Amino acid sequence: MSKIKSEKLFILFEELADKMNINIVQGKGDFIGGMCSVNDESYIVINKVKPMVQRLNILGAEFSKLDLNNIFISPVLRNFIENTQQDIF
């Protein structure tokens, strides 16, 4: 995946998260990442020291678990989410 394409996908994920009131948090540490809720707010935590493709796969896997049917998502992002492998870990 090209760097430009992966950065564009990341921006599209940020826009989708904003539409769905989900906070994307990037941190450093010994963790893979995923979705959680704190005080009725949803978060997807991703490890910013991991390769971009791994961060995108975390986002794709977490968004693939949500109901996205009534939300406009750019075709390239929807395709990425639908093709994300659930067993990426």
Sequence and secondary structure as in RCSB ss.txt:
>XXXX:A:sequence
MSKIKSEKLFILFEELADKMNINIVQGKGDFIGGMCSVNDESYIVINKVKPMVQRLNILGAEFSKLDLNNIFISP
VLRNFIENTQQDIF
>XXXX:A:secstr
  HHHHHHHHHHHHHHHHHTTEEEEEE SS  EEEEEETTEEEEEEETTS HHHHHHHHHHHHHTS  TTS   H
HHHHHHHT  TT  
